[in-house]
Amino acid sequence: MKVYSDIVQFKNVKTPIVTTGTFDGVHVGHRRIISRLKEIANQSGGETVLLTFYPHPRMVLFPDDSDLKLLNTQEEKISLLEKYGVDHLIVYPFTKSFSRLSSVNFIRDVLVNRLNTKKLVIGYNHHFGRNREGSFEHLKEYAPVYGFEVEEISAQDIDNVEISSTKIRSALQTGDVQTAAVFLGYSYSLTGKVIRGKQLGRTLGFPTANLAVADKYKLIPANGIYVVKVNYKNNFYKGMMSIGTNPTMDGTCRTIEVNILNFDFDIYGEELTVSFIEKLRNEEKFDTIEKLKQQMEKDKKQTLEIFEKR
């Protein structure tokens, strides 16, 4: 996959078959669009082109929105789009001036003059241009004028629930990592560097790696105890993750800690990727340290049983 940070670099591509959007999560619905894009490209001898935006439009339009959380870092999104077979990825710098571009100007200046679009494939209820004024009906009106075709992909449903990045975020924010995985088509994950914590886990017999996630916009699932799969240098381990404030220890700061089972390496400063399998329970405050240790033993037993079933 070729990645362009400047749309001017995109040139001399034969029969571009284009889609556009933020594609946060690159979920099952997004992949249906990509699959159709590839199908058309194969039939026409063309190449697939995905135009996305960075920063995320909400970061630019609502910079003080502290609640904004995303499913993918930019690196994760690029990796997923490459995995699913996009030929050309254009990461268009999203600015306030660009947000004021009318839908007609976007069609003419970007889709036609810059991308030379032969066919545009968009998702259900897609909007674009100033104040989101552009729509599928808008595109159908102007496509013949500018010499390209347009196709809308209907909403992807699972169990009669329409998939969207918003619904996946909502699931993760309640700790429902299993529903998120169904909608995403893969297990949600966090990547971060192992930093030194208070080393309280060692005193409990459950040493943990404290994970620092650098991207402040990356969504961290709800507080609780989770079954996770840990990727360390492309080796995979079973693990339990705690997200929360360690209330039994009178903690106040939110931390992300993972106990990696059958693992005894010094990994401070190293990078881990942790994939969520299932939520075991909510975070809770125990009356004594001993009761906490007993619960953690139960958590470990349940974790091993869940992996055994998988």
Secondary structure as the mmCIF struct_conf table of DSSP 4:
data_model
#
loop_
_struct_conf.conf_type_id
_struct_conf.id
_struct_conf.beg_label_comp_id
_struct_conf.beg_label_asym_id
_struct_conf.beg_label_seq_id
_struct_conf.end_label_comp_id
_struct_conf.end_label_asym_id
_struct_conf.end_label_seq_id
STRN STRN1 LYS A 2 TYR A 4
BEND BEND1 SER A 5 ASP A 6
HELX_RH_3T_P HELX_RH_3T_P1 ILE A 7 GLN A 9
BEND BEND2 LYS A 14 THR A 15
STRN STRN2 PRO A 16 THR A 20
BEND BEND3 GLY A 21 GLY A 21
TURN_TY1_P TURN_TY1_P1 ASP A 24 GLY A 25
HELX_RH_AL_P HELX_RH_AL_P1 VAL A 28 SER A 44
TURN_TY1_P TURN_TY1_P2 GLY A 45 GLY A 45
STRN STRN3 GLU A 47 TYR A 54
BEND BEND4 PRO A 55 PRO A 55
HELX_RH_AL_P HELX_RH_AL_P2 PRO A 57 LEU A 61
TURN_TY1_P TURN_TY1_P3 PRO A 63 ASP A 64
TURN_TY1_P TURN_TY1_P4 SER A 66 ASP A 67
STRN STRN4 LEU A 70 LEU A 70
BEND BEND5 LEU A 71 LEU A 71
HELX_RH_AL_P HELX_RH_AL_P3 GLN A 74 LYS A 83
TURN_TY1_P TURN_TY1_P5 TYR A 84 GLY A 85
BEND BEND6 ASP A 87 ASP A 87
STRN STRN5 HIS A 88 PRO A 93
HELX_LH_PP_P HELX_LH_PP_P1 PHE A 94 PHE A 94
HELX_RH_AL_P HELX_RH_AL_P4 LYS A 96 SER A 99
TURN_TY1_P TURN_TY1_P6 ARG A 100 ARG A 100
HELX_RH_AL_P HELX_RH_AL_P5 SER A 103 ASN A 105
HELX_RH_PI_P HELX_RH_PI_P1 PHE A 106 ARG A 114
TURN_TY1_P TURN_TY1_P7 LEU A 115 LEU A 115
BEND BEND7 LYS A 118 LYS A 118
STRN STRN6 LYS A 119 GLY A 123
TURN_TY1_P TURN_TY1_P8 TYR A 124 ASN A 125
STRN STRN7 PHE A 128 PHE A 128
BEND BEND8 GLY A 129 GLY A 129
HELX_RH_3T_P HELX_RH_3T_P2 ARG A 130 ARG A 132
STRN STRN8 GLY A 134 GLY A 134
HELX_RH_AL_P HELX_RH_AL_P6 PHE A 136 TYR A 146
TURN_TY1_P TURN_TY1_P9 GLY A 147 GLY A 147
STRN STRN9 GLU A 149 ILE A 153
HELX_LH_PP_P HELX_LH_PP_P2 SER A 154 GLN A 156
STRN STRN10 ASP A 157 ILE A 158
TURN_TY1_P TURN_TY1_P10 ASP A 159 ASN A 160
STRN STRN11 VAL A 161 GLU A 162
HELX_RH_AL_P HELX_RH_AL_P7 SER A 165 GLN A 173
TURN_TY1_P TURN_TY1_P11 THR A 174 GLY A 175
HELX_RH_AL_P HELX_RH_AL_P8 VAL A 177 LEU A 184
TURN_TY1_P TURN_TY1_P12 GLY A 185 GLY A 185
BEND BEND9 TYR A 186 TYR A 186
STRN STRN12 SER A 189 ILE A 195
HELX_RH_AL_P HELX_RH_AL_P9 LEU A 200 LEU A 204
TURN_TY1_P TURN_TY1_P13 GLY A 205 GLY A 205
STRN STRN13 ALA A 209 ALA A 212
TURN_TY1_P TURN_TY1_P14 LYS A 216 TYR A 217
STRN STRN14 LYS A 218 LYS A 218
HELX_LH_PP_P HELX_LH_PP_P3 LEU A 219 ALA A 222
BEND BEND10 ASN A 223 ASN A 223
STRN STRN15 GLY A 224 TYR A 232
TURN_TY1_P TURN_TY1_P15 LYS A 233 ASN A 234
STRN STRN16 ASN A 235 GLY A 244
HELX_RH_3T_P HELX_RH_3T_P3 PRO A 247 MET A 249
TURN_TY1_P TURN_TY1_P16 ASP A 250 ASP A 250
BEND BEND11 CYS A 253 CYS A 253
STRN STRN17 THR A 255 ILE A 260
TURN_TY1_P TURN_TY1_P17 LEU A 261 ASN A 262
TURN_TY1_P TURN_TY1_P18 TYR A 268 GLY A 269
STRN STRN18 GLU A 271 ARG A 281
BEND BEND12 ASP A 287 THR A 288
HELX_RH_AL_P HELX_RH_AL_P10 ILE A 289 LYS A 309
#
